[in-house]
Amino acid sequence: MKTTTRILTIVIMLALCIQSVLALSVSVNDYDPKPAEAGKAVNVWFKIDNPSDDPQEEVSIEITPQDGLTLTPGESARQFVGIVPGRTSQIVQFRLLVNSEAFDGAHTIEARLLKGSQAASKADLSIEVTDKDFKDIDLSVGDIESDPTRIKPDDENVKLEVTIQNLGDGKAQGVKTELTDLPQGITLSESYSGTSLLGNVEADSTAIATFYVDIDKMVQAREYTANIRASYKYKPDETEDDYLFEESVIPLTLSIKPVPLYEITKAELNPGILSAGDRDVKLRLTIKNIGEEKGESVRVKAYGKTEQPIDYDQSSDFVSPILEPGEEGQATLQFKIEDEANLQKYLLDLEIKSIVNDDVITYQHKVPVTVTNPKPNNPWGLVIVGLILIAGVMAFTWYRNRKKTTAQPKKVKGSYGKSYLEK
């Protein structure tokens, strides 16, 4: 009786194991290159699915390549997967060799799933093999150059020149690249600044894709990942006229460097209310480093505009030899306002410059100033004009009287006691 009970128990356990393994399924998820090429290696990814709610433990996969497919030297035919949770899948990769004499078409791979070593399920899978010289395209990022070379927060119109290299043996034709999946805080400068047409990219050659991006002021200094989507057409077989249209996604790494970041926290004018014709106007600026890096030799400079009625007597000033993150410094600029200045607000263009690791970093800022009052009238001017007029009248009167006196004839006394005129 005990023997019968034990046999039934073993049978039930085996049935449960077989049922749990049969709940798993295996398929070819992908392989590269596609199709596989005769005489070359091919990477095959198998997908193990567990459609049940229960996890499956001690799962292994074992493959037997057929039809001219073999395992690469040193590659094991069995791989241990472990636990496959319920409603999930696992991906397992094998590297195979395709015989140089392999025929053109589907080649079989026998795949078995095992749970421990007690039970197994089997599936015959296949991959396509071509015996022709199949051309492929392999686009990747070779190099990145930017202008400015040091990308920092608050930069605008950053020019990215990305070298796209074709490592395949086919020619990619009509290549169009698009910068996508940008991280938060990094945006395209304009609508079409994220698209670049490269034309044809030959095998083992490169082309430059150009993009323009803006960096938000609050972006932290670190590496960010975006993607370049490249679409193109190519001929897998040069002896035929058939084209394939493909799209590939190329990862792109953008590095934001830590730099000082300056903010004008206070701008004070003396006098506080400006009038046309004011002289010796002083603008005192308080500048704070809100970045993550110290700045050296920090200076501020103002740039005059011909269309603005403002002339600088002192257009630049030294802020600080070193401005650590969180620290503030002051600078003073001096200017005068033309007499005929319009009563309006003017935006002064300022540049804050510093040195970081031997690199010169510049930032552009604008400070508004408003001319409120017209040039006041000068009462002494009227007095001076009046005095000039009075002096002119007096001089004219004196000149006229003197002229009359000079014009009268002189009386000359004769020897007979009467004047010459009387005679």
C-alpha positions as CSV (number, residue, x, y, z in Angstrom):
1,M,0.0,0.0,0.0
2,K,2.8,2.4,0.9
3,T,4.5,1.6,-2.4
4,T,1.4,2.4,-4.4
5,T,1.0,5.7,-2.5
6,R,4.6,6.7,-3.3
7,I,4.2,5.9,-7.0
8,L,1.1,8.0,-7.2
9,T,2.9,10.8,-5.5
10,I,5.8,10.7,-7.9
11,V,3.4,10.5,-10.9
12,I,1.5,13.6,-9.6
13,M,4.7,15.5,-9.1
14,L,5.9,14.7,-12.6
15,A,2.6,15.7,-14.0
16,L,2.8,19.0,-12.2
17,C,6.3,19.6,-13.4
18,I,5.4,18.8,-17.0
19,Q,2.4,21.0,-16.8
20,S,4.4,23.9,-15.4
21,V,7.0,23.6,-18.1
22,L,4.4,23.2,-20.8
23,A,3.1,26.5,-19.5
24,L,6.3,28.1,-20.9
25,S,6.8,28.8,-24.6
26,V,9.9,29.7,-26.6
27,S,10.3,31.6,-29.8
28,V,12.9,33.5,-31.9
29,N,12.7,37.1,-30.7
30,D,15.3,38.5,-33.2
31,Y,18.6,37.8,-34.9
32,D,21.3,39.9,-36.4
33,P,22.2,40.2,-39.2
34,K,18.9,39.5,-40.8
35,P,18.9,37.5,-42.9
36,A,21.9,35.6,-41.6
37,E,24.8,35.3,-44.1
38,A,26.5,32.1,-45.3
39,G,30.0,31.9,-43.8
40,K,29.3,34.5,-41.1
41,A,28.3,34.5,-37.5
42,V,24.7,35.4,-36.4
43,N,23.4,36.4,-33.0
44,V,20.0,34.8,-32.1
45,W,17.8,36.0,-29.3
46,F,15.3,33.5,-27.9
47,K,12.2,34.7,-26.0
48,I,10.8,32.5,-23.2
49,D,7.2,33.4,-22.2
50,N,5.4,32.5,-19.1
51,P,1.7,33.2,-19.7
52,S,0.6,31.7,-16.4
53,D,0.2,33.6,-13.1
54,D,2.7,31.4,-11.3
55,P,6.5,31.9,-11.5
56,Q,8.5,29.1,-13.0
57,E,11.8,28.2,-11.3
58,E,15.0,26.5,-12.4
59,V,14.3,27.1,-16.1
60,S,17.0,26.3,-18.7
61,I,17.0,26.5,-22.4
62,E,19.0,24.1,-24.7
63,I,19.3,24.5,-28.5
64,T,20.5,22.2,-31.2
65,P,21.3,24.1,-34.5
66,Q,20.6,22.2,-37.7
67,D,20.8,22.7,-41.5
68,G,24.4,24.1,-41.5
69,L,24.1,26.1,-38.3
70,T,26.6,25.4,-35.5
71,L,27.5,26.9,-32.1
72,T,30.5,29.2,-32.1
73,P,33.6,27.7,-30.4
74,G,33.3,27.8,-26.6
75,E,29.5,28.5,-26.7
76,S,27.4,26.2,-24.5
77,A,24.3,24.6,-26.0
78,R,22.5,25.1,-22.6
79,Q,21.9,28.3,-20.7
80,F,20.4,28.6,-17.2
81,V,17.6,31.2,-17.1
82,G,16.5,30.8,-13.5
83,I,13.1,32.2,-12.4
84,V,10.6,33.4,-15.0
85,P,7.9,35.4,-13.1
86,G,4.3,35.0,-14.1
87,R,3.0,37.0,-17.0
88,T,6.6,37.9,-18.0
89,S,9.2,36.8,-20.5
90,Q,13.0,36.4,-20.5
91,I,15.5,36.9,-23.4
92,V,18.4,34.6,-24.0
93,Q,21.1,35.1,-26.6
94,F,23.1,32.5,-28.5
95,R,25.8,33.1,-31.1
96,L,25.8,30.7,-34.0
97,L,27.9,30.1,-37.1
98,V,26.4,29.7,-40.6
99,N,28.2,27.2,-42.8
100,S,29.8,28.8,-45.9
101,E,27.9,26.3,-48.0
102,A,24.6,26.9,-46.3
103,F,21.6,27.0,-48.6
104,D,19.4,30.1,-49.2
105,G,16.3,29.9,-47.0
106,A,15.0,28.9,-43.6
107,H,17.3,27.0,-41.2
108,T,16.0,25.0,-38.2
109,I,17.0,25.4,-34.6
110,E,15.6,22.9,-32.1
111,A,15.0,24.6,-28.8
112,R,14.1,22.7,-25.5
113,L,12.9,24.2,-22.3
114,L,13.8,22.4,-19.1
115,K,12.8,22.8,-15.5
116,G,15.7,21.4,-13.5
117,S,16.4,18.1,-15.4
118,Q,13.1,16.3,-15.0
119,A,11.0,17.5,-17.9
120,A,11.2,19.4,-21.2
121,S,9.2,21.0,-24.0
122,K,10.5,21.2,-27.5
123,A,10.0,23.7,-30.4
124,D,11.5,23.8,-33.8
125,L,12.4,27.4,-34.7
126,S,14.0,28.9,-37.8
127,I,16.0,31.8,-39.1
128,E,16.5,33.0,-42.7
129,V,19.9,32.5,-44.3
130,T,21.1,34.0,-47.6
131,D,24.0,32.6,-49.6
132,K,24.5,35.9,-51.4
133,D,26.7,38.8,-50.4
134,F,24.1,40.6,-48.5
135,K,24.7,44.3,-47.9
136,D,23.8,45.9,-44.6
137,I,23.8,49.4,-43.0
138,D,25.2,50.1,-39.6
139,L,24.9,53.8,-38.5
140,S,26.4,55.0,-35.3
141,V,27.8,58.2,-33.7
142,G,31.5,58.7,-34.2
143,D,32.1,62.1,-32.7
144,I,30.3,65.2,-31.4
145,E,31.6,68.8,-31.6
146,S,29.7,71.8,-30.2
147,D,29.8,75.5,-30.4
148,P,30.4,76.6,-27.7
149,T,32.8,73.8,-26.9
150,R,31.7,73.8,-23.2
151,I,27.9,73.4,-23.1
152,K,26.5,75.0,-20.0
153,P,23.1,75.9,-18.5
154,D,21.3,78.9,-20.0
155,D,23.0,78.5,-23.4
156,E,21.0,79.3,-26.5
157,N,21.5,78.1,-30.1
158,V,24.1,75.5,-29.2
159,K,25.4,74.1,-32.4
160,L,25.9,70.3,-32.4
161,E,27.9,68.7,-35.2
162,V,27.4,65.0,-34.9
163,T,29.6,62.7,-37.0
164,I,27.4,59.8,-38.3
165,Q,29.5,56.8,-39.5
166,N,28.3,53.9,-41.6
167,L,30.1,50.8,-40.3
168,G,28.1,48.5,-42.7
169,D,29.1,47.4,-46.1
170,G,26.1,48.9,-47.9
171,K,25.4,52.5,-49.1
172,A,22.7,54.3,-47.2
173,Q,20.9,56.6,-49.6
174,G,18.8,59.7,-48.8
175,V,19.7,59.7,-45.2
176,K,17.6,61.9,-43.0
177,T,18.3,62.4,-39.3
178,E,16.1,63.8,-36.6
179,L,17.1,64.7,-33.0
180,T,14.4,63.3,-30.7
181,D,13.7,62.2,-27.2
182,L,15.5,65.2,-25.7
183,P,15.6,65.2,-21.9
184,Q,13.7,67.8,-19.9
185,G,15.4,71.2,-20.0
186,I,17.0,70.7,-23.4
187,T,14.9,71.9,-26.3
188,L,15.3,72.5,-30.0
189,S,16.2,76.2,-30.8
190,E,13.7,76.4,-33.7
191,S,11.2,74.2,-35.4
192,Y,13.5,72.7,-38.0
193,S,16.8,72.8,-36.0
194,G,16.4,69.2,-35.1
195,T,16.4,67.9,-38.6
196,S,19.5,67.3,-40.8
197,L,19.7,65.8,-44.3
198,L,22.9,63.9,-45.0
199,G,22.3,62.6,-48.5
200,N,24.1,59.4,-49.3
201,V,26.5,57.8,-46.8
202,E,28.8,55.2,-48.4
203,A,30.1,52.1,-46.6
204,D,33.0,52.9,-44.1
205,S,32.4,56.7,-44.6
206,T,30.9,59.5,-42.5
207,A,28.6,62.5,-42.7
208,I,27.9,65.5,-40.4
209,A,24.5,66.0,-38.9
210,T,23.9,69.5,-37.5
211,F,21.4,70.4,-34.9
212,Y,20.7,73.5,-32.7
213,V,19.4,73.2,-29.1
214,D,18.7,75.5,-26.1
215,I,19.8,74.7,-22.6
216,D,17.5,75.8,-19.7
217,K,19.0,77.9,-16.9
218,M,18.2,75.3,-14.2
219,V,19.6,72.2,-16.0
220,Q,22.0,70.4,-13.7
221,A,25.5,69.6,-14.9
222,R,25.7,65.9,-15.9
223,E,25.4,63.7,-19.0
224,Y,22.1,63.4,-20.8
225,T,20.9,60.9,-23.4
226,A,18.9,61.7,-26.5
227,N,18.3,59.8,-29.7
228,I,18.9,60.4,-33.4
229,R,16.4,58.7,-35.7
230,A,17.9,58.0,-39.1
231,S,15.8,57.0,-42.1
232,Y,17.2,55.8,-45.4
233,K,16.9,53.4,-48.2
234,Y,19.5,50.9,-49.5
235,K,20.0,47.9,-51.8
236,P,20.7,44.7,-49.9
237,D,21.8,43.0,-53.1
238,E,23.7,45.2,-55.6
239,T,22.8,42.8,-58.5
240,E,19.1,43.6,-58.0
241,D,17.0,46.8,-58.2
242,D,15.0,46.2,-55.0
243,Y,15.4,48.8,-52.2
244,L,14.8,48.4,-48.5
245,F,13.5,51.4,-46.5
246,E,14.7,51.3,-42.9
247,E,14.8,53.5,-39.8
248,S,17.4,53.2,-37.0
249,V,17.7,54.8,-33.6
250,I,21.2,56.0,-32.6
251,P,21.8,57.0,-29.0
252,L,23.4,60.4,-28.5
253,T,25.1,61.5,-25.2
254,L,25.1,65.3,-24.4
255,S,27.4,66.4,-21.6
256,I,26.4,69.6,-19.7
257,K,29.5,70.9,-17.9
258,P,29.4,72.6,-14.4
259,V,30.0,76.3,-14.8
260,P,29.4,79.5,-12.9
261,L,26.0,81.0,-13.7
262,Y,25.4,84.7,-13.0
263,E,22.3,86.6,-12.1
264,I,21.9,90.3,-11.6
265,T,20.1,90.4,-8.3
266,K,20.0,94.2,-7.9
267,A,20.5,97.3,-10.2
268,E,20.6,100.7,-8.5
269,L,20.7,104.1,-10.3
270,N,22.1,107.3,-9.0
271,P,20.1,109.6,-9.5
272,G,17.1,107.3,-9.0
273,I,15.0,109.2,-11.5
274,L,16.6,110.0,-14.8
275,S,16.2,113.0,-16.9
276,A,17.3,113.8,-20.4
277,G,20.7,115.6,-20.3
278,D,21.8,113.9,-17.0
279,R,25.5,113.6,-16.6
280,D,27.5,111.2,-14.4
281,V,24.7,108.7,-14.0
282,K,26.0,105.7,-12.0
283,L,24.6,102.1,-12.3
284,R,25.6,99.9,-9.4
285,L,25.1,96.2,-10.1
286,T,25.0,93.3,-7.7
287,I,25.9,90.0,-9.4
288,K,25.4,86.6,-7.8
289,N,26.9,83.2,-8.9
290,I,24.0,80.8,-8.9
291,G,25.9,78.1,-10.8
292,E,27.8,75.0,-9.6
293,E,31.3,76.2,-10.4
294,K,33.4,79.1,-9.2
295,G,34.2,81.9,-11.7
296,E,37.6,83.6,-11.9
297,S,38.4,87.2,-13.1
298,V,34.7,88.1,-13.2
299,R,34.0,91.3,-15.2
300,V,31.0,93.1,-16.5
301,K,30.9,95.2,-19.7
302,A,28.2,97.4,-21.3
303,Y,27.8,97.7,-25.1
304,G,26.4,101.0,-26.4
305,K,23.9,101.1,-29.2
306,T,23.8,103.9,-31.8
307,E,20.0,104.0,-31.5
308,Q,20.1,104.7,-27.8
309,P,20.8,108.2,-26.4
310,I,23.2,106.8,-23.8
311,D,27.0,107.4,-23.9
312,Y,29.3,105.5,-21.4
313,D,32.0,107.2,-19.5
314,Q,32.9,103.9,-17.8
315,S,31.6,100.9,-19.7
316,S,33.2,98.1,-17.8
317,D,34.2,97.2,-14.2
318,F,35.9,94.4,-12.3
319,V,33.5,92.3,-10.2
320,S,35.6,89.9,-8.3
321,P,38.9,87.8,-8.7
322,I,37.0,84.7,-7.6
323,L,33.2,84.3,-7.2
324,E,32.3,81.1,-5.5
325,P,28.8,79.5,-6.0
326,G,26.3,81.5,-3.9
327,E,28.6,84.5,-3.5
328,E,27.8,88.1,-4.7
329,G,30.0,90.9,-6.1
330,Q,29.4,94.5,-7.2
331,A,30.3,96.6,-10.2
332,T,29.6,100.2,-11.2
333,L,29.1,101.6,-14.6
334,Q,28.8,105.3,-15.5
335,F,27.0,107.0,-18.4
336,K,25.4,110.2,-19.6
337,I,22.0,110.8,-21.3
338,E,21.7,112.9,-24.4
339,D,19.8,116.2,-24.1
340,E,17.2,115.1,-26.7
341,A,16.5,111.7,-25.3
342,N,13.0,110.4,-25.6
343,L,11.1,109.7,-22.4
344,Q,11.0,105.9,-22.5
345,K,12.5,102.7,-21.2
346,Y,15.8,101.5,-22.7
347,L,17.4,98.1,-22.3
348,L,21.1,98.2,-21.6
349,D,23.1,95.3,-23.1
350,L,25.6,93.8,-20.6
351,E,28.1,91.0,-20.8
352,I,29.4,89.1,-17.8
353,K,32.7,87.4,-18.5
354,S,34.8,85.0,-16.4
355,I,37.3,82.2,-16.8
356,V,36.6,78.6,-15.9
357,N,39.4,76.0,-16.3
358,D,41.2,78.3,-18.8
359,D,38.0,78.7,-20.8
360,V,36.4,82.1,-21.3
361,I,32.7,82.0,-20.4
362,T,30.4,84.8,-21.3
363,Y,26.7,85.6,-20.5
364,Q,24.4,88.2,-22.0
365,H,22.1,90.2,-19.8
366,K,19.8,93.2,-20.2
367,V,19.1,95.9,-17.6
368,P,16.2,98.3,-18.1
369,V,16.6,102.0,-17.4
370,T,13.9,104.6,-17.9
371,V,14.3,108.3,-18.8
372,T,11.4,109.9,-17.0
373,N,11.8,113.7,-17.2
374,P,12.8,116.0,-20.1
375,K,15.8,118.2,-19.8
376,P,15.0,121.1,-17.4
377,N,15.1,124.7,-18.6
378,N,18.0,126.9,-17.5
379,P,16.9,130.4,-16.2
380,W,20.4,131.7,-16.3
381,G,20.3,131.1,-20.1
382,L,17.6,133.7,-20.5
383,V,19.4,136.2,-18.3
384,I,22.6,135.8,-20.3
385,V,20.6,136.3,-23.5
386,G,19.0,139.4,-22.1
387,L,22.4,140.9,-21.0
388,I,23.8,140.2,-24.5
389,L,20.9,142.1,-26.1
390,I,21.2,145.0,-23.7
391,A,24.9,145.2,-24.3
392,G,24.3,145.2,-28.0
393,V,21.8,148.0,-27.8
394,M,24.1,150.1,-25.7
395,A,27.0,149.5,-28.1
396,F,24.9,150.5,-31.1
397,T,23.7,153.7,-29.3
398,W,27.2,154.7,-28.4
399,Y,28.4,154.0,-31.9
400,R,25.7,156.1,-33.5
401,N,26.2,159.1,-31.2
402,R,29.9,159.1,-31.8
403,K,29.4,159.0,-35.5
404,K,27.2,162.2,-35.3
405,T,29.7,164.1,-33.3
406,T,32.5,163.3,-35.8
407,A,30.4,164.5,-38.8
408,Q,29.9,168.2,-37.5
409,P,32.4,170.8,-39.0
410,K,34.9,172.4,-36.7
411,K,34.8,176.2,-36.0
412,V,38.1,177.9,-37.0
413,K,39.0,181.3,-35.6
414,G,40.2,184.0,-38.1
415,S,42.7,186.8,-37.5
416,Y,39.9,189.3,-37.4
417,G,38.1,187.8,-34.4
418,K,35.4,186.0,-36.4
419,S,35.1,182.4,-37.4
420,Y,35.8,181.3,-40.8
421,L,32.2,180.1,-41.2
422,E,30.8,183.5,-40.1
423,K,32.9,185.2,-42.7
